[in-house]
């Protein structure tokens, strides 16, 4: 049985690690959003393999990665147990959320229940955003929600900055290139996925107006920022940690990396009082994003140079 799983697992990997990454992304978001509450056990490896249509070998690799990232703990002969989830602290929790811990999934879902959805995002890879946008696309296809307009603006680090980031870095400097390749791969995969899912909503006329634009800036991200419908802000720092990082090949590398999806986020709301802490923070961060978007991104600077030459 083990040999069979290993052979199937190699087929998963030979397909570019797509099966591994698909399962890893989905389980990570489920844990972060409380789908598997803190302290509970995940389904068995066999059950997960059956649910996702992958080999048990692939599931084992996924659980190893989630363990390395600190989401779960695994013991021989026992199911993996959830030991961390996404934490969002809010000074103004909504009544509808007050009975449950606040997580990113419901916040994004609520934003998409409006006629117009605007998202301004500053992030390292767009990994978690991609999964949540796909979840909302499924709700749109199922006619559960029907927004008339979706507008996404996202700022990512410039490719030239990726090379200079102090993370991820291997304890052995010889591993740095492979770790950076992994980071680039994660970013490229999820930005391409976002373009595809949003483009399909527009092409298939499931949403009347769909706009999305990704820009790049020569800044090393020390925090992630979500501005939701111009009224709510999620802000969280990228915390450096030492942990094993799994490559697509299954090899583990000891590295200094940052916590992104699992980092604690703070939630701020524009509450109608101009001088309140929530409104002040939302105003400050929306202004920061607008300044970066229009003045500092590579695309904005290129446009300014082209316009100057045209004059």
Beta strands, then each sheet from edge to edge (+ up, - down):
strand 1: 72-73
strand 2: 81-82
strand 3: 88-90
strand 4: 116-122
strand 5: 149-157
strand 6: 169-170
strand 7: 209-217
strand 8: 223-228
strand 9: 232-237
strand 10: 239-246
strand 11: 252-259
strand 12: 265-269
sheet 1: 1+ 2-
sheet 2: 3+ 12+ 9- 8+ 4- 5- 7-
sheet 3: 6+ 11- 10+
end
